[in-house]
Amino acid sequence: MSVTVSDCLKLPALREARLVAGNSGANRVVTAVSVIEYPKISLMSSDLVVGNEMLISALVYIRDDVDQQCKLMRHLHSLGVACLVLYYVGIFIPEIDRSLLETADSLGFPLIAMPTGRMDFRYSDLITEVMEQVFIDRKQERYYVSEMVSRLSQLPSQHQTMSSVLRLLSDRLHCTLVLADRYLNGKAFAAWPISNQWDYHVILKSFEENRPSATEPMEEYYYGKKVFMWDFPVVSKRDQAFHMFVLDEQGVQTHEDLLQAAEIIELFLNIWNQNHNYEGTDALVHAILSDQPAEKERLAAQMHIDIEPIHTIWILKVTDEAGTPVDGSQRLFCLRQLHQYLKERHKTVIVDTYSKYIVSLSDDSLFEDTELTMAHEFAQKLGAEGFRLEGVVCQGVENTTHARNAYLISDAFLETAHAIYPEKKIFSFGELLFSQKCKSIIDQGDAKVRAEMQCLDKLYNLPDKDNLLRTLCVYLLDAETNTQKTGKLLFLHKNTVKYRLNKIRSTLNYELTQMPETYALYQAAALYRLLHG
């Protein structure tokens, strides 16, 4: 249940007042009372005037300008104001002009007039009684989602915005609200009181460093003031990983009330957010990897992102050290870390999730380091945090079709690449294509496999064939034909490695580092690993 204009007319402070126009709007909800005695329309915005307010005025400033009075009426209606109560008619305003009455009726905007010619009615009486009714109603109705949705639906379409949602919630809960995306970029704000000038960049930085929870507030000092802070995740059908951050200097918020506030924001994103202002980069990544060029262009333009220079994609999978998939908060932490890491090395960076992967899209590096080098470095950085990173670096991507193919091949053959290169975590796209080819050979049957592995046949007749084949696989596939590295990986002295490699050369009559002969051995070694582990 909510307090309406009709309910207010029954209060003692309005007992002698009359609803002179706009009767069809008598069911409009009233949630606050404000006074306007300098109704300059250019100064009255949705940031100052919140929907569903009862406004009180004597219209002294425009008492002789009926056109301005009508214009004010239309402006208040466009802001979602509940009604206007005119005081001191016959004293300041000689009379209520018919044009004003007709304007109110046409809008369905309630216009209430206090008794004509009397100065013994005080604003404070009406403010006190209306707000008492509002507070009583709020105490009785703990679940306020329905009421808030109703209020939002009554707002003019141009004011059905996230800023309006946060303002309405802030006024109800008497706290400051910040909506931010997964990278903690602020999207919308509402301060309590409205005059409070928060430095949102500082606030969001504090959230990033301290990460309060939705259940237990964190106490933080902000310019000498103690502030209680909460972090509530917000999701919707189209948007991912938004956060409603709550700041309250009194610390009186309840988990139930804040949970409802987050629910209202989610409902808004699902129902009213038709202008896509809050579509995240996840939608752009989806458009690119699902080969939707038109949607890609629309979203890029909406987000003011120049995607023309983007030719590199990282497709990464994150697990913990035991190989268990990470939870949502851990994945978000890794995503933010990657975004920050790449922003220091590229001009254009998009990082988001797609299916089970974290995907980054970027332009050419600002430095001489290769993308593979950077990806290995980032994998080590996450490793220090207790995460295991694996994935693919694809370069030279020219369009959404190329991007889609790169993703599909990476998704299909990442495990095959791991079987061929067990020492590697990050793969080039060329290595994925090679893995795809090897898997295709095996899928064609034994005859094809035997033909491709024929170059290894002479080793099978030797008594130490297992050691020789293992050494060959490590030398070609893991150690990049480096004898010393091969020894480290096999825990062998380098002379032992040299002996085995020389024996392989003389047996097979192949030069192990000379193309194209080496390629045949390289592919045969990969097939051997896929078949024998």
N, C-alpha and C positions, 0 to 999 in steps of 0.2 A: 504494500500500500504506500502511496506517496501523497504529499500535501499538494493540493491543486489550488488554482485561483478561486474556485468556488468555495473551498474549505476556508481560505483566508477571508473571504467576504463575511463569514460567520463569526469572526473574531470581534471582541469588543472594540478594538481600535478602528475597525472598518464598519461598525454597526450602522453608522449614519451615512456611509459612503454609498455611491450608486455605480453600477456597471452601466456606463452610458453608451458604450459601443463595443463591437468585437465580441458579442455574446457567444459566438460559436467556438471561441477559444477558451472558454471558462474552465475546460478540463485540463489545461496546460499545467504541467508540474512546476512547482516553485521550490527551489532548493537554497536560495539565498536572497538577501535584500541589499540593494545599493542605492546611493543617492547621486543624482547628476544635477548640478546647478550651473554647469558651464558646458552645455551640450553642443560643443563644436564637433560636428560630424567627422571631420578629417582626423580628429584625435581619438575617436572611439573605434577601437579595433577588437577583434576576437581575442587578442592577448589581454585586453583590459576588461572587457565585458564578457562574462561567461554565460553560456546558454542556460535558460530556466531561472534567470534572476528576475525578481520583482524590482523594478526601478521606481524610485520616488523623485519627484521634481516639481518645482513651481514654474519651470520654464522661464525664469526671469530674463535670461539673456536673449531669448527670442520671443518675448511676450507679445510684440507687435508684428511679428513676421509669420503669417499663417503658412506660407509656402515652406519656410524652414521647419515649422512644426510638423507638417505633413512629411517632409523629407526625412526628418528625424524618426518619425513613426515607422516609415518603411525601412530605414536603416536598422532600427532596433529589432524589427521583425526578422530581418535578414541575419542578424546575429543570434537569433534563437532566444531572445529575451521573452520571459513569460508574460509580463504585462507592465503597464505604466500607470502609476497612481499620481494624479494631479492634485497638488495641495494649493490652497489659497486662491482658488478661482474667484474672480470678482474683486480681488485685491491687486494681484500682479497681472494675471491674464483677465481682461475685462469679461470675457465669456469664451466658451468652447465653440470654436467656429464649426459650422456644418461640414466644411471640407475635411476637417480633422476627423469628425465622426464618420464620415463616409469612407475615408481612408482606412480607419480602424476596422470598420465593418467589412470592407472588401478584403482585408488581409486576415480577418478572423483574429485580430490582435486586441486582447482585452484592454479597454481604457476605463479606468476607475477614477471618479471625481469625488473629492471630499466636499462637504457642505459649502455652498457658495457664501462668500463674504465673512468667513470666520477664520480667526488667527489662533484659536485656542486648541488646535490639533498639532501634536508634536510628532516629528519624524521618529523619535526614539521609541514612542509607544508602539508604533506599528512594527518597527524593526525587532523590538524585544519579543512581541507576541508571535510574529511569524517564525522567527528563529527558534523559539521555544517549541513550536509545533514541529518544525523540521527535526530538531534534536530528539524529541519524543518519538517521532516516526522512525528515525534511524535506530534508536535503541530497540524498538519493537520488531523491526525488520532487519535481521542480521544478514540475510542473503540479499544483497543489493544488485546482483548481476542483472536480473530482469528489469529492475527500475532503470539502471544505467543504459541498458540496450534500448529501452523505450525512449529515454531522453535523447540518445544519439539518433534514433530514427526520426525524431521530431525536428532535429536541426536541419537547416537548409543544406542542400547537397554541397555547396561550396565550403561549408564549415564542417563537413563530416571528414575530418582530417585526424591524423595521429596526434597532432598538437592539441586539438580540441579534446580528444579522449584523455590525454594526460592531464590537461587542465581540469576537466571535470573530476577525475579521480583525485588529483592533488587537493582540490577544494573540499572534497568529501573527507579525505583521510588526514588532511593537514600535514602533509609531508611533501618533500621534493621528489620528483620522479624523472628518471632518465632512461630512454630506450636506446640501446646500442646494439650494433651487429656483433658478429663473432670476433671481429678484430678490435672490438671496443671503440669503434667509430660512433660518435653520438649521432643519432638520427632524429630524435625529438626530445624536448625538455619541458618541464613545468615546475617552476619554483614555488615553494611555500615559505613565507608569504610571497605574493607575486613580485614584490619589490626586491626580494632577496637576489643579490647578484653573485651567483656561484661561478667559479672558474671550472667549467665542466671538464676541460682538458686535465686539470690537476686531479679532479675527482675520479675520472676514468683511469688515470694513471695509478691512483691509489687502489682502485678495484683490481687492476691488472696485477699489482704486486702482492695484494693481500688475499684476494678471492674469498670474500665472506660467503656464507651459505644462505639458502632460502629459509632455513629453520632457526638458526642462531645468528643474531646480528653481530657485526664486528664494530667495536668502538674505535673511532679514529678522531684525531684532533685536526681540525681544519681552520687555519689562521686563529688558533687559540680557542676555538669552540669545539666542544665534544659533540660528535655526530655519531648516531647509530646507523649502520649501513647494512642493507640486505641485497642479495643477488638472486633474482627469480628468473629461471629460464622461460622463454616464450617461444612457442613453435606454432606453425600454421601449415595448411595444406601445401602452400607454394613456397614459403620462406622457412629458412632453417637457422637455428642457433641465435635468435635474438635474446637479449637479456633486459629485464626490467630491473633497474637499480633504484633502490629506495634509500633516501636520506632523511633522517628524522632527528631533530635536536632534542626531542623529549624522550624518545625511545619507548613510546606507548603503543606502537603498532602491534596488532595481533597477526599471527601466521594466517589465520582464517581470512581476515580482511585483505591481506596482501595477496593471498592465493586467488581470491576473487578478482582483484585488480589485474593480475596476470591473465586470468581467464577472459576478462573483458577485452584486453588488448588482443588476445588470440582471436576472439570473435570478430573484432574489428578487421583484423588482417584477412579473415576468411570471408567476411560478408561485404564490407564497405570498401575495401582497398582495391578499387577497380582501376585506379590510374597507375598501378604498378610502381608507386614511389618506393616501396619497400622490397621489391624483388632483389634478391641477393645475387652474388656472383655464382652461386650454385646453379641458378637458372641459365646463366651465360655459359658456364662449363657444360651443362647438359645440352644446350643448343649446339655447341661446337662438336661435342663428342657423339651426338646422335645425328650429325650431318643435317642441320636445319639452318642453312645460310641466311634465309630471310629473318628468322627469329633471332639469330646471332646479331645481325645488323640492327634490329630494333632494340634489343637489350643493350648493346654496346652504345648506341646513341642515347638511350635513356640514362645510362650510367656515366656518360661522357668519358668512355674508355676508347682510346685509339687502339684497335686490335690489328691494324694493318702490319705493324712491325713484328707481330708475334709469329715466331717460326719454331719455337722449342716447347716441348711438352715433357714434363716429368710425371710418371705414373707410379705412385708409391704405395706400398702396403706396410702398415706399422703393427708390430706385435710387442709383447713384453719379452724379456730375456728368455722365457721358457717357450716362446712361440705362440702364446695365447693371445687372441685378438684383444685389443685395448677397448676400454669402455668409452662412452661418449665424451666424458670430461678429459680423459687422457688423449683422445683423438683430437679434441679441440686444442689442447695444449700444443700438440705436435704441429697442428695446422698453423697456429699462430707463430710458432717458432720458425717454420718454413717461410711464412710470409715475411717475417722480419728479416730473415737471412737473405732472401732473394731481393728484397727492396734495397738492400745495401749494394747490390751487384747488377741490377737492371733498372731501366727507366720504367718499363711497363711490366707489371706483375699481377697475375690473377691466381689466387690459390683457393681451392675449395674442395669439397668432397664429391665423389661420383661413384655410386655403387659402394664397393668395399675399399675404395682407393682414395688417397689424397692426390689431387691433380693440380699441377702448376702449369701456367701458360706464361711465357715470357719472351721478350725480344732478345737481341744479341747482348752478350755480357759486356759490361763496361770495362772489364779487365781482361788480361791475357789468359787467365785460367780457363780451361775447357769446361764445358758443362759436366762432363763425367767427373772431372777432378772436384768440382764444386759439390756434386752429388755425393761423392765419397766423403768429402769433408763434412757435409751436413749429417751423413749417416754416423760418423764418429761423434759428432756433437750430440746427437740424440742418444747414441750409445752410452755416453757419460751420464745421461739422465735415466738410464735403465730401460731404454727402448731399442728394439731391433728394427732396422729399416731395410727394405728391399724394394727393388723396382727397376724401371726402365727410363732411360733418357732418349727421347726422340727429337732429332733436329731436322731442319729442312722441311718443316711442315708448311705447306702452301695454302691449303684450304680446308674446309670442314670435312670433305671426303677423305683427304689424307689423314686428318686428325682422327676421324672415325676408324679408319683402317689400322692406324697405329695403335689405337686403344684396343681394338678387337684382337689383334695379333698379340699384344702384350698380355691381355687377359687370358688368352688361350694357351700361350706357350711359355709363360713365366716359370711354371713348375718344370717344364722340359729343360729350360735354360739352367735351372738350379741343379738338375740331375747331371747335365753336361759340365757345368762350372760350379762345383760345390763350394769352392773357396770364395766365390763372388757374391756380393749383395746387390750391387748396382750394375745393370747391363746396358750396353749400347743397343740401339734398335737393330743394328747389323747382326749382333749376336742373337737377337730374337728371331730374325729372319733365318739365320743359320739353324737355329733350334727347330724352327718350323720345317725346314727342309729335311733335317735328320728324322724328325717324327714322321714325315711323309714317306721317307724311304722305308722305315720300319712298317708302316701301315700297308705298304705294297706287297709285303710277304717275304718269305725266306729267300727266294731266288734273287730278288732285288738286293736284299741285305748282303748275301754272299758275294754278289758281283761287286758291290761297293766296298766290301771289307777284304777283298782278295789280296790286296797289297800286304796284309798282315799274316797271310797263311803260313809262311816259313817260320814264324815265331812259335806257332803252335806245336812244332815238332821238337822244341828245345825243352830240356828238363826244368829250367828256371823261367819258363814262359810267363808265369803269373807275375814274377818280379819285373821282368822286362816290359810286359804290357802296362803294368801299373806305372813304372818309371816313364814310359813313353807318354802315357796319358797326362801325367802331372807336368812333364816337360813342355808338352805342346799346349795343353788346355789351361793349366793353372799358373805356370811359371814363365810364360811368354818366352820360351826357349832360353831361359837363363839357368845355367848349370848350378850356380850357388843357391838360387832361390829354390830350385828343385830339391837340392839336398836338405834345405831347411824344412820344406814341407814333408819330406819323406823321413826326416831324422837320420840322414845318411851323410857320411863324409863326402866331400865333393869329388874325391878320387874314385869312390865307389860309383857315383853317378856317371862320371866320365867313362869308366869301364863298361857300365851297362849301355850307355848311349853308343859307344864304339861298337859293341857287340851287335846292337840293333842295326847300325849302319851296314856292317859287313854282312849280316844275315839277310837283310832285305835289299841290300844294294841301292839304298835311297840316301840322299843327302837330306838331313833333317831340317835344314834351314834354307833350302833352295826351292823357290817357287818355279813351276807349279807342282813339283813333286811333293813338297811339304803339304800342300792342300789335301792331296789324296790321303796321306797319313793322318792329317788333322781331322778330316771327316770320319775316317775309319776309327780313330780313337774316340771321337764323340759317340759314334754308334756303339762301340764296345761298352762305353760307360752306361748308355741307356739300356743296354741289354743285360749287363752284369752288375750294375750298381757300383 
